[in-house]
Amino acid sequence: MLEVHRLVTRSHLSSFVCFLEKLGNHQRLFGKGVSAPKVKGSTRLSSVCKRCLVMSATSVKSYEYVILGGGNAAGYAARQFVEKHGLSGHKLAVISRESVAPYERPALSKAYLTANPPTRLPAFHTCVAGGGAPQTPDWYAKNGIDLLLSTEIVDCDLNSKCLTAKDGSKYGYGKLLIATGSDALHLDELGMQGAHLGGIHYLREIAEADKLYEAMKACAGKHAVVVGGGYIGLECTAALVINGVRVTMVFPEPHVMARLFTPEIAAHYERIYAQKGVNFIKGTVVDSFADENGSGQVKYVRLKNGPVLEADLVVVGVGAKPRTTLLEGALAMEARGIKVDGHLRTSHADVFGAGDVITFPLKMYGNRMARVEHVGHARQSAMHAVDVMMGATTEPYDYLPFFYSRVFHLSWKFWGDTPAQAKTIVVGEMNPKLVAVWIDQDGHVVGTFIESGTEHDENKLKELARTRPKANVARLEEAAAANDVDGFLNAL
Ligand SMILES: Cc1cc2nc3c(=O)[nH]c(=O)nc-3n(C[C@H](O)[C@H](O)[C@H](O)COP(=O)(O)OP(=O)(O)OC[C@H]3O[C@@H](n4cnc5c(N)ncnc54)[C@H](O)[C@@H]3O)c2cc1C
């Protein structure tokens, strides 16, 4: 044994034992008929990392559980391992390419840009939005979780259960939770002319939020173009306006939030944005960007239908793509995401998925497969996946779709589904409330929406989207015609 200790550090003992076991040599050290020992803080070593140990006996760290990704899902999964399942003793690693511990990502386009003073870490580490304390790096250390930051995994060998980081370090796992999230779609990847210029911003990670914040402050009184009419575009526009920047929004759809809002709902939000000086250019897309005198900084935004806008700053929010590259060819995919079953299991044994990156069956809609890029799903799927990994549940994941956004003084929430043929009834003038319901062809309430609801309103609408009762359409239409929000809510 002394010889072993001289060859490898204590933390590498487990890897070395596994290496010897692979070569059939461990009996020479531990005695005939004795299997390789379970080393404190790591999994039974024969189940992990065999091939990568052969490659490098002294540079592999092995864990029973690894979370690949350090975002919203990762933070909630880590908490579930610790608080629900009592995991400790360095059996779990969270591996993230970001330089900070998991945080509540939605804050980046809200209080991070708009609050005075702006919200900064550690205030919004996960799981503050789930009612927990901010999980700072100290929390991970105190609970015996290895938090490996600034560590980008570049290879994932599912057969040998080995992850390889950019710097060559290797990590073995017993069970893996993939929570790599999604990335903003970048216009330069689509080959758009001028899309590489300085001053064009995307918002996904904290480093990008820092850059946008600085640029926004420097642009007070100047002009920005926001490309995209979804929630990122709307939230960034609100942040720019609050910081004194004049904004033009450009998007191809006929109104904002076209994937969720009806024209009637959108009109209310657009009215408020217009009152704050926001200019909308709808029904067209950006063709190219250009600088001035070779400055390398964006100055002009050319639209497809001809006009050229001047811009001191551009923010692009045109959608996201799931980060699946590492696993393509190794795992079954569907609808651009990693396909999981109702128990969040991928097509490979001992590999699970959570959050933006997975395509999963929506149990309440007959197991229709869906990919959802919203934080409620990231949190809930992560916690459910951990329960499955720990053998604590045999129940399938049963998610009620839920989206929300906050801009200016406004705050909306949506639950449920918006089938193409659904009838929508809207009531209210945003003073402060606006309520909408989606009713399917069989007359059932399937989707509910509220602006500035009370907790009581929100609980009721959430419950309705879950239980899908038959709607009293005549009463709802009557209340809507009378602009009677309370009567409408009572009729539901
Ligand atoms: C600006 C912004 C505002 C948002 N606002 C809202 C909102 O108001 N409401 C709402 O419902 N949703 C909102 N969302 C969406 C929500 O934040 C996401 O759905 C959620 O963060 C998804 O969690 P996730 O863990 O799946 O992915 P992420 O939170 O994106 O985490 C993925 C993590 O994996 C890491 N990673 C990826 N690849 C690797 C690799 N190879 N090696 C190591 N690490 C890797 C990433 O660096 C990142 O840390 C917002 C998103 C953004 C960007």
The ligand as an SDF file (V2000), in Angstrom:
LIG
                    3D

 53 58  0  0  0  0  0  0  0  0999 V2000
  -31.6780   36.3890  -19.8040 C   0  0  0  0  0  0  0  0  0  0  0  0
  -32.6460   35.2760  -19.5420 C   0  0  0  0  0  0  0  0  0  0  0  0
  -33.8550   35.5450  -18.9190 C   0  0  0  0  0  0  0  0  0  0  0  0
  -34.7590   34.5310  -18.6780 C   0  0  0  0  0  0  0  0  0  0  0  0
  -35.9450   34.8250  -18.0800 N   0  0  0  0  0  0  0  0  0  0  0  0
  -36.8550   33.8540  -17.8770 C   0  0  0  0  0  0  0  0  0  0  0  0
  -38.1180   34.1500  -17.2890 C   0  0  0  0  0  0  0  0  0  0  0  0
  -38.4160   35.3100  -16.9750 O   0  0  0  0  0  0  0  0  0  0  0  0
  -38.9870   33.1370  -17.0850 N   0  0  0  0  0  0  0  0  0  0  0  0
  -38.6890   31.8380  -17.4270 C   0  0  0  0  0  0  0  0  0  0  0  0
  -39.5160   30.9480  -17.2300 O   0  0  0  0  0  0  0  0  0  0  0  0
  -37.4870   31.5270  -17.9830 N   0  0  0  0  0  0  0  0  0  0  0  0
  -36.5740   32.4990  -18.2260 C   0  0  0  0  0  0  0  0  0  0  0  0
  -35.3650   32.1960  -18.8070 N   0  0  0  0  0  0  0  0  0  0  0  0
  -35.0770   30.8090  -19.1750 C   0  0  0  0  0  0  0  0  0  0  0  0
  -34.4380   30.0650  -18.0150 C   0  0  0  0  0  0  0  0  0  0  0  0
  -33.4150   30.8310  -17.4540 O   0  0  0  0  0  0  0  0  0  0  0  0
  -33.9030   28.7410  -18.5210 C   0  0  0  0  0  0  0  0  0  0  0  0
  -35.0040   27.9680  -18.9380 O   0  0  0  0  0  0  0  0  0  0  0  0
  -33.1250   28.0000  -17.4420 C   0  0  0  0  0  0  0  0  0  0  0  0
  -31.9950   28.7300  -17.0540 O   0  0  0  0  0  0  0  0  0  0  0  0
  -32.6940   26.6350  -17.9550 C   0  0  0  0  0  0  0  0  0  0  0  0
  -31.9170   26.0080  -16.9850 O   0  0  0  0  0  0  0  0  0  0  0  0
  -30.8170   24.8980  -17.4050 P   0  0  0  0  0  0  0  0  0  0  0  0
  -30.1100   24.5110  -16.1690 O   0  0  0  0  0  0  0  0  0  0  0  0
  -31.4540   23.8890  -18.2590 O   0  0  0  0  0  0  0  0  0  0  0  0
  -29.8150   25.6860  -18.3420 O   0  0  0  0  0  0  0  0  0  0  0  0
  -28.8270   26.9460  -17.9720 P   0  0  0  0  0  0  0  0  0  0  0  0
  -29.4190   27.6730  -16.8310 O   0  0  0  0  0  0  0  0  0  0  0  0
  -28.6160   27.6040  -19.2450 O   0  0  0  0  0  0  0  0  0  0  0  0
  -27.5330   26.2070  -17.4830 O   0  0  0  0  0  0  0  0  0  0  0  0
  -26.7170   25.4390  -18.3190 C   0  0  0  0  0  0  0  0  0  0  0  0
  -25.3420   25.4220  -17.7120 C   0  0  0  0  0  0  0  0  0  0  0  0
  -24.5540   24.4130  -18.3220 O   0  0  0  0  0  0  0  0  0  0  0  0
  -23.2580   24.9430  -18.5840 C   0  0  0  0  0  0  0  0  0  0  0  0
  -22.6590   24.1640  -19.6630 N   0  0  0  0  0  0  0  0  0  0  0  0
  -23.1430   23.9850  -20.9120 C   0  0  0  0  0  0  0  0  0  0  0  0
  -22.3160   23.1920  -21.6240 N   0  0  0  0  0  0  0  0  0  0  0  0
  -21.3010   22.8610  -20.7940 C   0  0  0  0  0  0  0  0  0  0  0  0
  -20.1290   22.0710  -20.9380 C   0  0  0  0  0  0  0  0  0  0  0  0
  -19.8400   21.4550  -22.0820 N   0  0  0  0  0  0  0  0  0  0  0  0
  -19.2880   21.9600  -19.8850 N   0  0  0  0  0  0  0  0  0  0  0  0
  -19.5710   22.5630  -18.7070 C   0  0  0  0  0  0  0  0  0  0  0  0
  -20.6600   23.3320  -18.5180 N   0  0  0  0  0  0  0  0  0  0  0  0
  -21.5130   23.4760  -19.5440 C   0  0  0  0  0  0  0  0  0  0  0  0
  -23.5470   26.3830  -18.9480 C   0  0  0  0  0  0  0  0  0  0  0  0
  -22.4000   27.1750  -18.8850 O   0  0  0  0  0  0  0  0  0  0  0  0
  -24.5720   26.7230  -17.8860 C   0  0  0  0  0  0  0  0  0  0  0  0
  -23.9460   27.0420  -16.6770 O   0  0  0  0  0  0  0  0  0  0  0  0
  -34.4450   33.2000  -19.0640 C   0  0  0  0  0  0  0  0  0  0  0  0
  -33.2290   32.9310  -19.7120 C   0  0  0  0  0  0  0  0  0  0  0  0
  -32.3360   33.9550  -19.9500 C   0  0  0  0  0  0  0  0  0  0  0  0
  -31.0350   33.6650  -20.6580 C   0  0  0  0  0  0  0  0  0  0  0  0
  1  2  1  0
  2  3  1  0
  2 52  2  0
  3  4  2  0
  4  5  1  0
  4 50  1  0
  5  6  2  0
  6  7  1  0
  6 13  1  0
  7  8  2  0
  7  9  1  0
  9 10  1  0
 10 11  2  0
 10 12  1  0
 12 13  2  0
 13 14  1  0
 14 15  1  0
 14 50  1  0
 15 16  1  0
 16 17  1  0
 16 18  1  0
 18 19  1  0
 18 20  1  0
 20 21  1  0
 20 22  1  0
 22 23  1  0
 23 24  1  0
 24 25  2  0
 24 26  1  0
 24 27  1  0
 27 28  1  0
 28 29  2  0
 28 30  1  0
 28 31  1  0
 31 32  1  0
 32 33  1  0
 33 34  1  0
 33 48  1  0
 34 35  1  0
 35 36  1  0
 35 46  1  0
 36 37  1  0
 36 45  1  0
 37 38  2  0
 38 39  1  0
 39 40  1  0
 39 45  2  0
 40 41  1  0
 40 42  2  0
 42 43  1  0
 43 44  2  0
 44 45  1  0
 46 47  1  0
 46 48  1  0
 48 49  1  0
 50 51  2  0
 51 52  1  0
 52 53  1  0
M  END
$$$$
